[in-house]
């Protein structure tokens, strides 16, 4: 979920040896979709306050989609405020709710919102908040592109902001090698899709760019 538009980052020249923990694993560069086993998640706790906002939004959406879009922004703010903690606590369940919320935001913020689509998305979000496990599997498989995970175990796309941040870190470390222009083009496409709340396509572009980076240097 995005509250601010992302700005396309320029490819940085290396100024220091890159070190630290990264969010992805680099494998041979290819675009084949593969799978990686992830562990099941725990609960997200009390989400009743968020359910109340969705209920209000559903009522408003029956007659006033503009007011409904305004109200759903309260949920977006509340969800973003808790996102870091909830994602660490239960990444799969967090992904289920996040994907449902993104679908509701997208439906309400369409240039010409369709009431039926909005109400369907809100109904799905309400059901997911009531039971975040409904879309989860005990032992899911994450999709990967070029060895880079682009979804969680339940299938929802990973946050495109996180993946783009990983890419910027790699570029700042001078790992573009001879693929700088290709990576820059993919980064621009990923940023445009991320700004449009299209995490799945944004992640696909970012994963291709990440796969082109040279391996990170390991420091002891």
Secondary structure, DSSP 4 states (H G I P E B T S, - for coil): --SS---PPPPPPP-S---S--S----SS---EEEEE----------HHHHHHHHHHHHHHTT-HHHHHHHHHHHHHHHHHHHHHHHHH-HHHHHHHHHHHHHHHHHHTSTT--HHHHHHHHHHHHHHHH-GGGG--TT-EEEEETTEE-B-TTSPBPPHHHHHHHHHHHHHTT--GGGHHHHHHHHHHHHHHHHTT-HHHHHHHHHHHHHHSPPPPPP-
